[in-house]
Amino acid sequence: MRIAVDLLGGDNAPAVVVDGALLASSVDPDLHLLLVGPADVAEEALSAFADPSRVHAAAAADVVGMADAPVRAARDDTTVHTAVAALSAGRADAFVSAGSSGATVTAAVLDLGRWVRRPALAATLPSLAGPVVLLDVGASVEASATLLCQNAVLGAAYASVVHGIAAPRVGLLSIGTEPGKGDRPRRGADARLRDLRLPAGAGYVGPVEGYDVSLGGRADVIATDGFTGNVLLKGIEGAYALAGGQMPADMAPRAAALLGVHGTVVVCHGAAEAPDLASGLALAAQLYRIDAVTRIGAAAGNLVEVP
């Protein structure tokens, strides 16, 4: 299993990226890495690995910064384009980056192709009642009834395939659970979801509120738009920090799977530390091992193109 890693992705790259890669490779003996970055950085990183047969380098001199336009990911000399191109060409089986999520999504769509209207980032968060899949958490800031329904479909398929949840319960994030609450996109999505056949035997439980993400119990999957989901995710992370702790690492809360493209792509938080990068690599490995992309696509079928 070969995973391409963006050496320049993230606020603390390349040091934490290399440390995360070392940690992940020490835990998973079947993991092989393709480190993508400037030649001198990649060569120095290679020297840190005890087994040189399990790590290789691919040269790319430029990085798409957090403030840059995501379209820069189309340039051949960027790390994100080089890494995704390796995935597209079959030189890697998955790609992980803690860099600009917009750039990663753009590169994945351009090089791998997409099978949904707007790909979505799905993150699994811990709750008092068990894991909760939240999506979108930042792939697209668009909010429409169609997109919210699409995310509900993708989330149901992801929860079933990746977490083995039978008949996952799907909720729609809103400002109240009563009928008619929320803005126009959420009201429209609520009406459609009540009649939509969801994959994997999933059932729609109606609108849910922000605290249902942390408390759990009402829904296994919570669908929202990327703007709201990203704000909520970072708010929850801040709450953990305020309480003096971190989210459980086994939930990989700082790693999100990109759903809707033809390839295994994982995006880590820009402020990720080494354990977070390692969690992202572990998630990518899991997704590849269970053939999640193919299985999620088969489960979602034509339901992603809801009217």
ABEGO torsion letter per residue (X at the ends): XBBBBBAABEAAOAAAAAAAAAAAAAABAABBBBBBEBAAAAAAAAAABABAAABBBBBBABBBBAABBAAAAABAABAAAAAAAAAAAGABABBBBABBAAAAAAAAAAAAEBABABBBBBBBBBBAAEBBBBOBAGABABBBAAAAAAAAAAAAAAAAAAAGBBGBBBBBBBABABBGBEBAAAAAAAAAAAABBBBGGBBBAEBBBAAAAAAEGABABBBBBAAAAAAAAAAAAAAAAAAGBBBBAAAGAABBBBBGBBEBBBBBBAABBAAAAAAAAAAAAAAAAAGAAAAAAAAAEAAABBX
